[in-house]
Amino acid sequence: MSALTRSFRYIFVPVMMTFICIAAAQHFKDVWQVWLPSIIELPYYLLPVAAILALQFNFTRLSLLAILLLAYYGYEQGVFIDYLADNIRNQIFLSGSLIIGFFSISRDRALFSFHTVKTVAGIGLCFAIGSTWQIFTLKIGSPTVLDIPPAINLLTPLYIPVGISSIIVCIYAVWRASLIDSVLVVTLFSWLFLYYVPNGLPLPLLLSLVATAYICVVIAESYHLAYRDDLTGLSSRRALNTMSLSLNSHYSVAMVDIDHFKNFNDTYGHDVGDQVLQLIASKLTKVKGNGKVYRYGGEEFAIVFPNKDVELILPHLDELRCKIRDYDIVLRNELRKSSNKSDRKAKEENHSTTVNVTISIGVAEHHGQLTFAQTLKLADKALYIAKKNGRNRVFV
């Protein structure tokens, strides 16, 4: 996936969806204003639910953000109209922007670990920087301070820390390409909207939308944890079993196995074996004929072709087998870890090993009253025959 595609998927789309939700809420103002007394209480329920759900799946960044937003909402429920309160609001805004940026460069860790202490220290540092920057902007903006370059006076009101945080959040959202980092973009956008358009949407409604986004992301990520293989990124065996319930009576199934994979692991190590699994998985996903690929277990994969006869998919499977057979896998020696770049390059050229792997494929077509499990078993039997007859072949 290119950086442009990731930017569109993980930055532009979430921000646009948030903008559409805000615009829709403003358009239907007369509808939700009737329920405003109840909406005021919503953040007190939705944000804790989001925090608890996120914590269940070790999404500590979302959990802590939900708690911080809840604390901020409790703070805003008071009446602060004097000059000091305005300064505090500015400090909170700057600190909040920095915290969102800090969370974007952090990773989710177990709550009860040493990383939590570092996270809390990072949050405290963000508050300290926000307060210091606010004092700095007040000082250089004061008419008693002379000889300040005009460029600084122009840049200061733009809140440089906010700009830096925004850039960091966007970069990491594109780089990591995950829903968690994408929802951090939504949080930052909502936070900026809250500050720069304070009368655009009531705070309880905006925070309720953010909390709902957290809950939806946690549910989506929990689905991926349950139905997605972590190593290869393919759908898991559980997803295969769930998908089978929606199949009609016309489909074909292929079982794919990497030949001599145990010997490959024993020779080159499990780290290299994992890389080969990832490589094979990426190749399998490019199979033609609208086949859906699943990791069945170990070095075994399943490909389901809905509404396809065996005769139609055999050419695609054989093409896939040939592409994997002819692909050169370069294994680099541990000497590549040399600190000198030129030496490392020379050593790689001298010590790199090129290997090839092959796959065997067994195919079965669904007939009559057979269940999906029985059809899968037939494909597995065909795979066994393919391996017994010499491997690196397709057998029906």
HELIX and SHEET records of a PDB file:
HELIX    1   1 ALA A    3  SER A    7  1                                   5    
HELIX    2   2 PHE A    8  PHE A   12  3                                   5    
HELIX    3   3 VAL A   13  HIS A   27  1                                  15    
HELIX    4   4 LYS A   29  GLN A   33  1                                   5    
HELIX    5   5 LEU A   36  ILE A   39  1                                   4    
HELIX    6   6 LEU A   42  GLN A   56  1                                  15    
HELIX    7   7 THR A   60  GLU A   76  1                                  17    
HELIX    8   8 TYR A   83  ILE A  105  1                                  23    
HELIX    9   9 PHE A  114  GLY A  141  1                                  28    
HELIX   10  10 PRO A  150  LEU A  155  1                                   6    
HELIX   11  11 THR A  156  LEU A  158  5                                   3    
HELIX   12  12 ILE A  160  ARG A  176  1                                  17    
HELIX   13  13 LEU A  179  TYR A  196  1                                  18    
HELIX   14  14 LEU A  203  TYR A  227  1                                  25    
HELIX   15  15 ARG A  237  SER A  244  1                                   8    
HELIX   16  16 PHE A  261  TYR A  268  1                                   8    
HELIX   17  17 HIS A  270  LEU A  284  1                                  15    
HELIX   18  18 VAL A  310  ASP A  326  1                                  17    
HELIX   19  19 GLU A  334  LYS A  337  5                                   4    
HELIX   20  20 LYS A  341  HIS A  351  1                                  11    
HELIX   21  21 PHE A  372  LYS A  388  1                                  17    
SHEET    1   A 5 LYS A 292  GLY A 297  0                                        
SHEET    2   A 5 GLU A 300  PRO A 306 -1                                        
SHEET    3   A 5 TYR A 251  ILE A 258 -1                                        
SHEET    4   A 5 ILE A 359  GLU A 365 -1                                        
SHEET    5   A 5 VAL A 394  PHE A 395  1                                        
SHEET    1   B 2 ILE A 329  LEU A 331  0                                        
SHEET    2   B 2 THR A 353  VAL A 355 -1                                        
END                                                                             
